[in-house]
Amino acid sequence: MERAVLHSDINNCYASVECLYNSDLRGKPIVVGGSVETRHGIVLAKSEQAKACGVKTGDTIWQAKAKCRDLVVVPPHFERYRKYSELVRDIYRRYTDAIEPFGLDEAWLDVTGSQNLFGEGASIADEIRQTVLQELGITVSVGVSFNKVFAKLGSDLKKPNAVTVIGKSNFREKIWNLPVGAMLGCGKSTVQRLTGYGVHTIGQLAACDVSFLKNVFGKMGEELWRYANGLDDSRVRPDGFKPVSKSVGHGTTCIYDLKESHEVWLVMLSLSQEIGRRLYAERLAATAVQVGIKNSALFVRQFQHSVPLPTQSPLEIAQSAFKLFSEMYRWELPVRAVTVRAIQLICADSPVQTDLFSDFSHHERQERIDKTMLDIRSRYGKNGIFNASLLCEHAIPHGAPEHAVLPGMMYK
């Protein structure tokens, strides 16, 4: 039996969900966008009508309005999108337990073993498409193929509310004439390098010498060649699979430029709360911290260093990050955006070799305090308890979305 992999994409997910909550938005050119006042004023999603005017995801709000004078801008409601994302996945679960999310609005499904019950892959895809529309009032586009790369490509080929099949016998005719950037794995910089060598289509990529691609792109060059030739054999991860995190980070664009060190400290302390929560949840500890700073000229610098003892503590992570920032950042320009990342993660239960210079007893006390705070927040919400200094005004935007984990694509 030939493998059957689906890639299902909720069409214009954020905008479609907003129309469910406000019927007056239907048929209008709308975008879901961040707040201009908090400097998060970019297009996160757009309706088909806005897309027809040339509006693109990632445009600033003013760029989008210049393209479409009747544009309606709607603030994001991430809890709504998460709710509908889960409702759609509940429908997927009727057909398979091999469901791998790719963001809130996309997922791969392996329905190879389901074909004896529900028919061939294309029939399952069309049934899912109709069920989502009938039960939830939104649409999906589904790609059907024998691997994940081509299934993803298929869902992109025809939108909205469509099913596209790319089979082993016809994939060359269907996709080899498409621009190389249409294939998963070929981002903007990769496309620029490929076109510089005269590789413009997926077929031309498939015909390239593998050793040439490896010289240009390293190991990924061989992977791209395999994808173009239909040789991707990566598995769809099982429903609920959680890959081990290699790092845990959180960042924000501040609602105003930071000109004083204490302002940066408050932002880092706030960001570190979520980092600590995720480390505790995944039973991981950081042995190093990385800081990313974007100044008002949009120039980014990154610094990192080791921490004295492996830690899950939000306070210790924030203190380590701020120490690094204080030592390395030169106040030539104000700070616009801050990112804190816990890196070089190990299992939280790993044995620790202490030394004469580390205050291990203080470290243990702090971790007990942090664990108690996290327990309180889990019962009463994230504002159930927090550091008193965060009562002061700080530059973190209110209502910022929670961190979303996007699993890596290849799973051998």
C-alpha positions in Angstrom: 0.0 0.0 0.0 1.4 3.4 -1.0 2.0 5.8 1.9 -0.6 8.5 2.3 0.3 11.7 4.0 -1.9 14.7 4.3 -1.0 18.3 5.1 -4.0 20.3 6.2 -3.9 24.1 6.4 -6.6 26.2 7.9 -7.3 28.9 5.4 -6.6 32.4 6.7 -6.9 31.0 10.2 -6.9 34.1 12.3 -9.0 36.1 10.0 -11.5 33.3 9.4 -11.9 32.8 13.2 -12.5 36.5 13.7 -15.3 36.4 11.1 -17.0 33.6 13.1 -17.1 36.0 16.1 -18.2 39.0 14.1 -20.3 38.3 11.0 -20.1 41.9 9.9 -16.5 41.2 8.9 -17.5 38.6 6.3 -16.6 39.5 2.7 -14.6 42.5 3.8 -10.8 43.0 3.4 -9.6 42.4 6.9 -6.3 41.9 8.6 -5.5 40.6 12.0 -2.6 42.8 13.3 -0.7 43.8 16.3 -1.0 47.2 18.0 0.6 50.1 16.3 0.8 51.9 19.7 2.9 49.0 21.2 5.0 48.8 18.0 3.7 45.4 17.1 1.8 46.8 14.1 2.3 44.1 11.5 -0.1 41.9 9.6 -0.4 38.5 11.2 -3.1 37.2 8.9 -5.4 38.5 6.1 -8.7 37.6 4.5 -8.9 36.6 0.8 -10.3 40.0 0.0 -7.2 41.7 1.6 -4.9 39.3 -0.2 -6.5 40.2 -3.5 -5.4 43.8 -2.8 -1.8 42.7 -2.5 -1.7 42.7 1.3 0.9 40.2 2.7 1.6 38.7 6.0 4.4 40.6 7.6 3.4 44.0 6.0 3.2 46.8 8.5 -0.3 48.1 9.1 0.4 51.3 7.3 1.7 49.4 4.2 -1.4 47.3 4.2 -3.7 50.3 4.4 -1.8 51.9 1.5 -2.6 48.9 -0.6 -6.2 48.7 0.5 -8.0 51.9 1.6 -11.1 50.0 2.9 -9.0 47.7 5.1 -10.4 46.7 8.5 -7.8 46.0 11.2 -8.8 43.6 13.9 -6.7 43.0 17.1 -5.5 39.4 17.6 -7.3 37.0 20.0 -4.9 34.1 20.4 -7.1 32.1 22.8 -9.8 31.9 20.0 -7.2 30.7 17.5 -5.9 28.0 19.9 -9.5 26.9 20.6 -10.3 26.4 16.9 -6.9 24.8 16.2 -7.7 22.2 18.8 -11.3 21.7 17.4 -9.9 21.1 14.0 -7.4 18.6 15.4 -10.2 16.8 17.1 -11.6 16.1 13.6 -8.2 14.9 12.4 -8.2 12.4 15.3 -11.2 10.7 13.9 -9.0 9.4 11.1 -5.5 8.9 12.6 -3.4 9.3 15.7 -0.4 10.3 13.6 -0.8 14.1 13.7 2.1 16.5 13.7 1.3 20.2 14.2 3.2 22.8 12.2 2.1 25.9 14.0 -1.5 26.6 15.1 -3.1 26.3 11.7 -1.2 23.5 9.9 -0.6 19.8 10.6 0.6 16.7 8.8 -1.5 13.5 9.1 -0.3 10.0 8.2 -3.5 8.1 7.1 -1.7 5.2 5.4 -3.2 2.7 8.0 -6.6 4.4 7.8 -7.3 3.7 4.2 -8.9 0.3 4.8 -11.5 2.0 7.0 -12.1 5.4 5.3 -10.9 5.0 1.7 -7.9 6.3 -0.1 -6.0 9.4 1.0 -7.8 11.8 -1.3 -11.2 10.6 -0.1 -10.1 11.1 3.6 -8.8 14.6 2.7 -12.0 15.6 1.1 -14.1 14.2 4.0 -12.0 16.2 6.4 -12.4 19.4 4.3 -16.2 19.0 4.2 -16.4 18.1 7.9 -14.4 21.2 9.1 -16.6 23.5 7.0 -19.9 21.9 8.2 -19.0 21.6 11.9 -16.8 24.7 12.4 -17.7 27.1 9.6 -14.1 27.5 8.5 -12.2 26.0 5.6 -9.0 24.0 5.1 -6.9 23.2 2.1 -5.4 19.7 2.1 -2.4 18.4 0.2 -2.2 14.6 -0.4 1.0 12.9 -1.3 3.4 10.1 -0.4 5.7 12.3 1.7 5.5 15.3 4.0 7.3 17.8 1.7 5.0 17.2 -1.3 1.9 17.1 1.0 2.8 20.5 2.3 3.4 21.7 -1.3 0.0 20.4 -2.3 -1.9 22.3 0.4 -0.3 25.5 -0.8 -1.1 24.9 -4.5 -4.8 25.5 -4.4 -6.6 27.7 -1.8 -9.1 28.1 -0.2 -11.2 25.0 0.5 -9.5 22.6 -1.8 -7.8 19.2 -2.0 -4.7 18.7 -4.2 -3.1 15.3 -4.9 0.6 14.9 -5.8 1.3 11.2 -6.6 4.5 9.2 -7.2 3.6 8.8 -10.9 2.9 12.5 -11.7 4.9 14.7 -9.2 7.5 15.6 -11.9 4.8 17.0 -14.2 3.0 18.7 -11.3 5.7 20.4 -9.4 9.1 20.5 -11.2 8.1 23.6 -13.1 7.2 25.5 -9.9 9.6 28.1 -8.5 12.1 26.5 -6.1 10.8 28.8 -3.3 7.5 26.9 -3.3 9.2 23.9 -1.7 9.5 23.5 2.1 13.1 24.1 3.2 13.8 26.8 0.5 13.6 30.1 2.4 14.4 33.5 1.1 18.2 33.3 1.5 18.3 29.8 0.1 16.3 30.8 -2.9 18.7 33.8 -3.5 21.7 31.5 -3.4 20.1 29.0 -5.7 19.0 31.5 -8.2 22.5 33.0 -8.2 23.6 29.6 -9.5 20.9 29.5 -12.1 18.6 27.1 -10.2 15.1 28.6 -10.5 12.7 25.7 -10.4 12.2 22.6 -8.3 13.1 20.5 -11.4 16.4 22.3 -11.8 17.1 21.6 -8.2 16.3 17.9 -8.6 18.8 17.8 -11.6 21.6 19.4 -9.7 24.8 17.5 -8.8 24.5 16.4 -5.1 28.1 17.2 -4.4 27.7 20.7 -5.7 24.7 21.3 -3.3 26.6 19.8 -0.4 29.5 22.2 -1.1 27.2 25.2 -1.1 24.7 24.3 1.7 26.4 21.5 3.6 24.3 18.6 4.7 21.1 20.6 4.0 22.1 20.7 0.3 21.7 16.9 0.1 18.4 17.1 1.9 17.0 19.7 -0.6 18.0 17.4 -3.4 16.2 14.5 -1.8 13.1 16.6 -1.3 13.0 17.8 -4.9 13.4 14.2 -6.1 10.5 12.9 -3.9 12.8 11.0 -1.6 11.7 12.5 1.7 11.0 9.6 4.0 10.5 11.4 7.3 7.8 10.1 9.5 4.8 12.0 10.8 5.1 12.4 14.6 2.5 10.8 16.7 -0.2 13.0 18.2 1.0 14.7 21.4 4.7 14.1 20.7 6.9 16.7 22.3 10.5 17.0 21.1 13.2 17.6 23.7 13.8 21.4 23.7 17.3 22.4 22.8 16.7 25.9 24.2 13.9 27.9 25.8 13.6 31.5 25.0 11.2 34.5 25.2 11.5 37.9 23.6 9.5 41.1 23.0 9.6 44.4 21.1 9.2 46.9 23.9 6.4 49.5 23.7 9.0 52.3 24.1 12.7 52.5 23.7 14.7 51.6 26.9 17.2 54.2 27.9 18.1 53.0 31.4 19.5 49.7 32.8 16.7 49.3 35.3 14.2 49.3 32.5 16.0 46.5 30.8 16.1 44.6 34.1 12.3 44.7 34.4 11.9 43.4 30.9 14.3 40.5 31.4 12.7 39.6 34.8 9.3 39.5 33.1 10.5 37.4 30.2 12.3 35.0 32.5 9.0 34.0 34.2 7.8 32.2 31.2 11.2 30.6 30.6 11.4 29.3 34.1 7.8 27.9 33.8 8.7 26.0 30.7 11.9 24.6 32.1 10.0 23.3 35.2 7.3 21.8 33.0 9.8 20.0 30.8 12.1 19.1 33.7 15.1 20.8 32.1 17.8 23.1 33.5 19.9 25.7 31.8 23.7 25.7 32.0 24.1 28.9 30.0 22.1 32.0 29.1 21.9 33.9 25.9 20.8 37.5 25.5 19.7 39.2 22.2 19.4 43.0 22.1 18.0 45.0 19.2 18.7 48.8 19.4 16.7 51.6 18.0 18.6 51.4 14.8 17.4 47.8 14.5 20.9 46.4 14.8 21.0 43.1 16.7 23.7 41.8 19.1 23.8 38.5 20.9 25.8 37.5 24.0 26.0 34.3 26.0 27.8 32.9 29.0 27.6 29.9 31.4 25.8 30.1 34.7 27.5 29.0 38.0 25.0 26.1 38.6 22.3 24.5 36.3 19.1 26.4 36.9 15.4 26.5 36.3 14.9 29.6 38.4 13.4 32.7 36.6 15.2 35.0 39.0 18.6 33.4 38.5 18.1 33.3 34.7 17.1 37.0 34.7 20.1 37.9 37.0 22.5 36.1 34.7 21.0 37.7 31.6 21.2 41.2 33.1 24.8 40.7 34.3 25.7 39.7 30.8 23.9 42.6 29.3 25.5 45.1 31.8 29.0 43.8 30.9 28.6 43.6 27.1 26.1 46.3 26.0 27.4 49.8 25.1 24.7 52.4 25.6 25.3 54.1 22.2 21.6 53.8 21.3 18.4 52.9 23.3 17.2 49.3 23.4 14.1 48.5 21.2 13.8 44.7 21.7 15.0 42.1 24.2 15.3 38.3 24.0 16.4 36.0 26.8 17.2 32.4 26.1 18.1 29.4 28.4 20.6 27.3 26.4 22.8 24.2 26.8 19.9 22.4 28.5 20.3 19.3 30.6 17.9 17.1 32.6 16.9 18.8 35.8 17.7 15.6 37.7 21.3 15.4 36.5 23.9 15.3 39.2 25.7 18.6 39.8 29.4 18.9 40.6 29.7 21.9 43.0 32.7 23.9 43.7 34.1 26.0 46.6 32.9 29.3 45.0 29.2 28.5 44.3 26.6 29.1 47.0 24.6 25.9 46.6 22.5 26.4 49.7 21.3 29.8 48.4 20.6 28.3 45.0 18.5 25.5 46.6 16.5 28.1 48.6 15.8 30.1 45.5 14.6 27.1 43.6 12.2 26.2 46.4 10.8 29.7 46.3 10.4 29.6 42.5 8.7 26.2 42.7 6.2 27.5 45.2 5.5 30.6 43.0 4.9 28.4 40.0 2.5 26.2 42.0 0.5 29.3 43.0 0.4 30.5 39.4 -0.8 27.1 38.2 -3.8 27.4 40.6 -4.6 31.1 40.4 -3.2 32.3 37.1 0.0 33.9 36.1 -0.9 37.1 38.0 -1.5 35.1 41.2 1.9 36.0 42.5 4.9 37.8 41.0 7.9 39.9 41.9 7.0 43.2 43.5 9.3 45.1 41.1 7.0 44.1 38.2 4.2 46.2 39.7 6.2 49.1 38.4 5.5 50.3 34.8 7.6 48.3 32.4 7.9 48.0 28.6 6.3 44.6 28.1 3.2 44.9 25.9 0.0 43.8 27.6 -1.7 40.7 26.2 1.3 39.4 24.4 0.8 35.9 23.0 2.2 32.9 24.8 5.2 31.2 23.3 4.3 28.6 20.7 6.5 25.6 20.0 6.9 24.7 16.3 8.2 21.1 16.0 11.0 20.5 13.6 9.9 18.9 10.4 12.1 15.8 9.9 11.5 12.8 12.2 13.4 9.7 11.0 
